[in-house]
Amino acid sequence: MPDLTNIVREKYYNNQLLEVADFDREQSFHIQHRLLQTRLMYTPGLLQGITVEARTAGISLTPGIALDASGQQILLVNSLQLDGKTITASQGQFTLDLSAQNYLNNSFYLFLQFNEVDVPNTSNQLISSPTLSLQSQQANGSGIVLGKVTLGSAQDKVSLDSSMRVQARLRSEMMPSISASQIISGTLSSDRLPELSAGLITKGVFSLEQIPDIPAGKLQKSLSLSCEKMTLENQDTATLQWQSQGIDQLDIEYVSGLKLVTLSSKDQSIALTGSHEVEPYENTTITLKGSKEGKTVVTEQLYLNVIPTAGQFIKQLIDQGVSQGQQITQCANRFKLSTLSAENVTQLGEAVKFAGYEFENALSALKTFYQSIGDSWSDTSDTKIIQNLYGIKPEASLEEFLQQQFNQQITLPVAITKAKQQFDLNLNQTTDQEKLAQALKKVGYIDWQVLQAVMSASNQASQWSSYVPIATSLSLFTPDSVAQYIQNLNQSTLIANSGQMSLIDFQKLVYQKIFLQVAQQFAPNIKEYWVYCMAIALKKQGVSQVVTGYCLTEYFKLKGWSYGFNYSLILISAYKN
C-alpha cells in the first residue's frame, strides 16, 4: 500500500481577498493529484521520442516526453538546460557540443530531469525546459537515464550505449484480466509489457499450449517493497519494508548526497525479507534488485519525496558545490531567516551545525551574513547562541577549555589555535606563552611537545633564547640549569688547564669528562633548543666555541644524526651574544 498524503484544496467564499498563495494552492491541488495518479499507474521511463544519436564530439536529441519516478511529465519540446545554458531546438532536434575539455576522454550517463523556466518577456508564466546533466555514475534521482556516452578526442565520434533506456509502462497491478485467446494478431513489444515477476520459474520453457488461464489471485510477486511514509519532513526517518520469495540475493541501492549506498544480503547487511531505515535529506529513489544464480530477475523501485529542513537544504547546496556565503544566503531567504533575531540565529545555527559546519566556521559564516545585510551582530548575545548550540561554554577557563580539547583527542597544534582564538592570546608575549603552556601541561599534554608547539605558534620559533622563560615555567632545563650541572661535575681544573695540552687532547677530555655526562642528563627532545642550552652552558664555564663545536659534532655522530648548517648557526649565535 503506497503512502497516501492528504492534498489540500482551496475553499472559496464570497468577498474573499485572493493572494498568490491561494492560486498556488489551487494549482498544487491539481498537480499533486495528477502526480499521484501517474506514479501509481505507470512505471518511470520514456513515453515518446527523446531519441539520442551520436555525433562527432557531441550528440543530438529529438523532442519527446517521459515520466519520472514522482509521476512528473518531462516534456522536451523547444529548449533544454545544459551546464547552466539554454539549448534551443533547431529543425526538430537539439544538437549538443561536448568538445569541452572536461568531457573528453570520459564516460557519462545522460540524465534528463524535469525543469521549468520563465517564458521570455513575461514575469508570470513558466514553460517546460528539462535539465540535461552528464554524470559519472548512474543516478537514482527523480529523472530519466537516456543512455551512456563515451567521448574520446574532439575529432572522434561519440560512442553511445542505450541499453539502460527504459520505456514507461502500465504497472502490472493496473492491467485488466485478459485471456490469451483474445490476442488474435500482432506481436507484443517487450518494452511495453508491464513488470511481471518470474522469480519462481527456475527452469524449463513453457509452450503456448501449456499456459493455463490463471486467476489474478493466484499470481504472487517475488519481490514487494513498501514504506509507510513516502513524503518526509522535519528530518523524518523512512522505514523500508520488503518481502521476497524465489530469489537467493537481494540488493538495495539509493543515493545519499553524492554517494551511492549499496546494501546486500550477500554480505548479510540486509535479509531477504526485512526492513531498513533511511534518513535522506533530498528526493531519492530506492531500488531493490532480486537475483537468482547471479542474474537479476526482478526489480522494484520506490520514490521518497523529501521536504527539506533548513539543515537538509544547506547539505543539498554543499553537494551542489555552492559557495559557503551563498549557502547561508539562499537558506536564510528560503526559510525567512534574514532578519537578525534570537529565533532566526538559533534556526540558522542549528541548520549549519546539521550540515556539518565546525563551530568557528559556523560563527564566522553567520556573523558575516548578518553584517553583510546591515544588521549589527552582538558578540555577546548572538555569539552565545551559537556557542550554546555547539556545547561551548564561553565562561570556561583556559584550562577547562583545553581539557575539553584533550578529552576529545584534539591534536596539540589545533588545540593551541582554538585557544588562541577563543581567549585572544598573543603568543608573541611571554606572559601569554607561559599562561598557555602551564594550562596545556596541567590537562595532560607532554611538556616538551607543549614548549615546541607554543613557540611554533608564535613568531619566535627560531629565537632560542625566547624558549627559556617557557621552559622555566614548565620545569624543563635551561642554559643556567645545564651550566649549574656542569659546575657540579667539579671539572673546573680540567678547563683551567686547557693551555697545558694540545687542542685535540683537550677536546677529547671535555667530550668524555663533561659533555657525555651532561648529554645523558639532559635529553635532546628539541635538538635546536638543546644545542643552544649546551653551547651557552659550556660558554659560561669557559669552554671555547671550537671545543663546543667538536663535542656537538662527535655526539651527533654517536647518535647517527645529521649535524646540519642550522646547528652551526645556533652555536655561532650562542657565542656571539
N, C-alpha and C positions, 0 to 999 in steps of 0.2 A: 504494500500500500504506500504510494508516494506521500511525501509530506505536503499537506494542504494548508495554505495560509489564507486567512480571510483577506479579501480585497475590498478596500474602502471605496464606496460610491458617493459622489457628491449629491446632497439633497438640497433642492432649491425651494425658495419661498418668495412670496411677493415682496417687492421693495428691497430685495437683498442686494447689498453692495458687493459686487463680484471683484475679486482681485486675481492676480496672476496665479497664486497658489490654488485657487478654486478651479481655474481652467486646466492647470497642470494635473490636478487630481482627477478631473474628468477624463483627460487623455490617458492618464495612468491606468484608470479602471479598465478601459477597453484594451490597452496594450497588454496589461497583465493577464487578462482573460485569454487574449489571443496566444500569448507565450505559453500559458499553462496548457491550453488545448493542443497546441502544436507539439510541445515536447512530450505530452502523454501519448499522442497518436503516431509520431514519426521518430525514427532514429536520426541523429545528426548526419549530414552529408550533402552531396550535390544534388540539386533538383534539375537544373537545366543549364547547359552551356558551361562557361568558365573553363574552357579547354586551354591547355598550355602547350606552346610549341617552342622548341629550342632554336636559337639563332646564334650567330657569331657574337660571343661575349654579351649575350642577352637572351631574353625570352619575349614571347608575345602571348597575350591573354585575350580571350573573347568575352564579351559581356555574358551575364547569366545570373543565376540565383542559387543560393544554398541555404541550409538550415544549420544553426549551431546547436550545442547541447542544451542551451537555455530556451530553445524554441524561437530564437530571433532569426528573422529573414535577413540574409546578407545579400543585398541587391546591388549587383555590379552593372552599371549602365553607362554613365558618362565619364566618371572620374574615379580615381583611387589615390590613396596616400602611400608614399614610399619614402622613408628616411626624412619625414617632415616636409616633403614636397608633393604637390598635386600633379598627377599624371592624367592627361585627358585622352580619351579615345579618339582615334583617327581612322577613318574608313572602316569602322566596325571592329577595331581591335586596339588593345593597349600594347605599345612597344616599350620595353624596359631595357635600359642600357646598364649592364652590370660590369662594365670595364673598369670601375674604380678599383684602386689598389687593394682595398680591404676585402673585396670579393674574390679576386683572382687567386687561383691555386687553392681553393677551398670548396667544401661541400656544405650546402644549406638546405633546410626544409622551407618550402614556400607555405606561409601561414596567413590565411585571409580571415580578418575579423570585422565584425560589424562596427561601423563608424558613420557619424553624420557631420556635415559641415554646413555653414551658413550659405543660403542661396545668395549669389552675388547681387550686390546693390540692394539688399534687404537687411533688416535688423530683427525680423521676427519669423523667419522661415528657415527650415532645415531640409537638407536633401541627402540621400544616401551617398557616401563616398568611402567604401571599405578601406581598411588599412591592410596593406600587404607588408609582411615582415619576413626577413631571411634569418632563420635561427639555426644554431649549430646542432641542436637536438630536437627531436620531435616533441612538440608541446602538447599538453593535455588541457589547455585552457578553453575558453569559450570561442573557438574559431574552427576553421576547416583547413586540413592539410591538402594542398593541391599537387604536391609532388616533391621530389628531391632533385636539386640541380648540383652538378659538379662542374666547376669552372677551371680552365687551365690558364693559358695566356690570353691577352687581349685579342689575338688573332684566331683563337680556337673556337670551334662551335661548342656550345654548352651541351653537356650530357644530361639527359632528363630521365628520371625514374618515376613513373606514375603508378607504381604498384600499390602505394598506400592511399590512393584516392578512393573515397567511399561514397556511394550513392545514398541519398536519403531514402528510407524505406518505411512503409507502413509497419508498425510494430505487430509482432505475431499475435498478441492478445487482442488486437483490433480486427484481425482477419475473420470474416464470417465462415461458418461451416460450409464446406463445398465438397461435392463428390467428384472424384477423378473423371467419371463418365461425362461430366458437364464440360470438360475441356476437350473440344472436338477438333481443334486445328491450331496451328501455330506452335511456337516454342517459347517457354518461359525464359526470360532474361535473368541470369543469376544475380545480377546486381540489383534487381527489383524484387527479389524474393525476400520475405521477412526473415529475421533471425530465428532459426529453428535449431533446437538442441539435438545433437546426435551423440551425446556422450555415452549413452547406454548401448549403442550399437558398436560392438567391439571387433566384429569380423564379418566376412561374407558380403554379398551384394544382392539386394532384392531385385527380382524381376517385377515388371509392372503387374503381372497376374498375382503375385504374392502379396501385394499391398492391400490389406482389407480396409473396409470403411471403419475408421477409428473414431469413436465419440470424443469430443474435445476434452471431456472429463478424465479420459484415460491417459492423456498426454501430460507428462511432468517435465519441468525444466531441470536440466542437470546443474544449473547454477542460478541462484537468485540473490540479488543484492538490495538492501533497503536501508533507510536511515530515517529516524523519527523526525529529525529537523533537517529540512533541505535549505532553509534560509537561516543564516546565523547572524546574530548581532550581539553587541556587548561582550565580545571575545568568547562567545559560546563554544563549547566542545561538541563535535558531532560524533555520535556512536554509529559506526557502520556495522551492519549485521548481515551475514550471508549463510546460505545453506548450499551444499553441493552433493552430488552423487554421480558415480560412474567415472570420476576423474582421479588421477593419482598425484596431481600437483596443482597448487593454486598460487597465483601471484597477484599482488596488489601494486598498482603504480599511481602516483599522483605527484604534482609539482608543488613544492613548498618553497616560496621565494624563488630563487634561481636554481634550486636543486631538485633533481628527480628522485623521489623517495620510492624505494622498491622493497617490498616485504614478500617473503616466500615461505610456503610450507616446507620447501626443500631444506631450508636451514632452521626450521621449526620456529621462525619468528611469528608465524600465524598458523592456525589449524585449518583443515579442510572445511570445517564448519565452525563458525565462531563469530567474534566481534573484535573491533579495533577502534580506538578513539583517535580522532584527528582534530587539530585546532588551527585551521587555515586562517590566514589574515587577508586573503584575496580569493576571488572566484576561482574554483578549480574543478576539474573533472576527475573522479575516481574511476579507475579502470580495473576490473577483475578479469583475469585470464585463467581458464581452466585447461589443463593439459593432460593428455594420456599418452604414455610411452614417448614422451619428448615432443609431441605435436600439440599445438593449441587447437582445441576442439570447440571451445565456447568462450564468448567474451560478453561481459556485462559492464555498463557504464552508468555513472550517477553524477549529476551535476550539483555542486554545492554553491549557493549564492551567498556571498558574504557582504553584509552591510558593515563597513569597517568603522572601528572606533578611531579616535584621533591617533592613537599609537599605531594601530594597524595601517592607517593611511600613510604615516611617515615611513613605516617599513616598506610599503609599496614604492614610495618615492625613492628610497635608498636603493632598492632593487633596480629601479629605472635609471639610476645614475644621476639623479637630480642633485644639485649642489645643496650644501647644508643650509645656506641662507634661504634658498627657495623652498626647502622642505618646511622650515618654520613658517615662512610667509604663506605658502599655499595651505598649510594645515590651519593656521590662525584664521585665514579668510574663509575657508570651507566650514569650520566649526564655530565661526563668530567669536573668536578669542582675541581679536585685535585690540580691544580696549584693555588698558592696564588696570587690573583689579586682582584682589587676592584669589578669587574664584578662578579667573582666567589663567593666572600664573600657575595655580595648582593643577588645572586640567592640562595645560600645555607642558608643564613639568612632568606630570605622570605619563604623557604621551611620549616625550623624548626618552624618558627612562625605559619605557616598554620597548622602544625602538632600538635600545642598546647604547644610548649616549652615556659616556662616563660623566661623573659629577662636574669636573672642571669644564668639560665641553658643553654640557647642558647649561650651566650657569652663564658661560660666555655667550652662547648662542641666543638664549632668551633675553639677556641683558642688551645685547647688540640689536636684536629685533625691535624691542620696545623703544629703545633710544632712537632707532632709525625712523620711527613713525612719530617722533616728537614727544613721547611720554618720558617722564622722569622716574627712572628705576631707583628704588630705595635699596641701598646696600645693607640695611638692617632688616626691615620687614620682608621685602621681596626676596632677598638672598636667603633669609632664614627659611622661607617656604621651601626653596629648592634643597637647602641643607637637611631639613626635616624629611623630605621625600627620599633622600639618599641615606638617611640614618646618620648624618654627620652632625655632631653636637658642636656648635660654634663656641660654647663656653668651655670646651675641653682644654686642658693644659697641653703644653707641647709634649710632655711625657705621655699623657693619656692618648693624644693623637698618634704618636709614634708607636705606642703599644698596640693600637688597632692595626697599624700597618704591619708590625712584626707578626701579630697573630694571623694576619691574612697572607703571610709569607711574601710580602711585597719586597722586592729587591732593594738593597741599600741606596743605590743612586736614585731610584724612583721615590723612595720614602723621603729622601732629602729634598728632592724637587717639590714634592707635595707640601712638606713642612715649610719650605722657603716661601711658597705662595700663600699658604694658609695663615702663617704668622708674620709675614712681611719681614723675613730675616735678611740682613745684609751680611753675606758671608765673606765680605772683604774687611769686616770689622772683627777684631779679636774677641770682643765680648759675645757677639752672636755666634761666632765659631765655637767658643768654649761652651756656651749655653746648649747649642745643638749637639755637640759631641758628648757632653755629660748625659743628656737625655737619651741619646741613642745607645750609649753603653748600659744605662740602667735598664732599658727594656729588653736587652739581650743581644744586641749586635756586637760583633767582635771588635775589641778596641783598636787593633791595628788597621782593620778594614774601615773603621769609623774615621780614624785620622786621615787615611788616604782619600776616602770618599768626600769628606768635608772640605779638604784642601782642593780637591779636583773640582769641586763645585764653586770655588772662589776663583779670583783672578791671580792667585798667588801660588799656583800648583808647582812652579819651578823655583820659588823663593824659599829655600830650605830653612832659612833662619825663622821664617814665619810659622814653621811647623812646631817650633819649640814650645810656645805657650799652650797649644792644644795638647801636645804630648805630655806636658807637665800636668795639665788638668786630668788627663787620662791615666796618670801614674806610669807613663812609659818613659824609657830612657831619653836623656838629653845630652848635649855635649858636656855639660857640667857633671852629670852623674857618671858618664863614661870617664871623664878626667879624674874624678874622685876615686873611681875604681882603680885606675892606673896608678894613682899616688899610693893607694893602699897595698899595691904589689911590692912596694919598697925596692923599686929598681932605679931610684934616682941616681945611685952611684954609677950604674951602667951607663946612663945617659950622660952624666957629667964627664965620664972618661972616654967619650967618643973620639977625642982628638988623639988618644994614645993607641988607636988601632986603625987598620985600613977601613975604607968605606964599605967594602964588601963584607968584611967580618962584622962590622958594626950593624949593618943592615940585617944580617942573618941572626945576630943575637937579639936585636929588637923584635924581629919577627917571631923568634922562638920563645923568648922570655916574657914578652909583653903582649904582642899583637894576637897570637893564637889564644891566649887566656881571655883576653878581652872579647874576641870574636865568639868564643864559646859562651861567655856570659851574656852577651847582647846579640840576640838573633837578628839577622838582616831581613826582617819581614817586608820593609820597604827599602830596597837596596840603595836608592839615591840618598834617602834621609840617613841611612846607616853610614854610608861613605862620608857624608857631611859631618855627622857626630864623631866618627873615628878621627877624621882629619883635624877637627877643631880641638878634640881632647888631646891628641898627640902633640899638636902645635903648642898647647898650653903647658905641656910637660917638657918642652924644649926640643922635641924631635923635628928634624928638618923636613921640608916638603919632599925632597928626593927620597929620604928613607921611608916616609909615609907612603909615597907612591910605590916604592918597591914592595912594601908589606901588602898593600892592597892588591897589586897585580899577582903576587905569589898566592894570596888567599883565593883570588878568583880562579887561578889555575887549579888549586887544590879542589875547589868545588865544581870545576868544569863549567864555569860561567864565562861569558864573553865580557872582557873589560873594554867597553866602548868609549868613544871620544867624550860622551856626556859625563862619564865619571871623572875623566881628566879635568874637565871644566869645573866640576864641583870641587875637586881638590885645589885647583888654582884659586878659585873664588874663596875658599876657606882660608888659605894662607895669605891672600891679598888683603882681607879685611882685618 
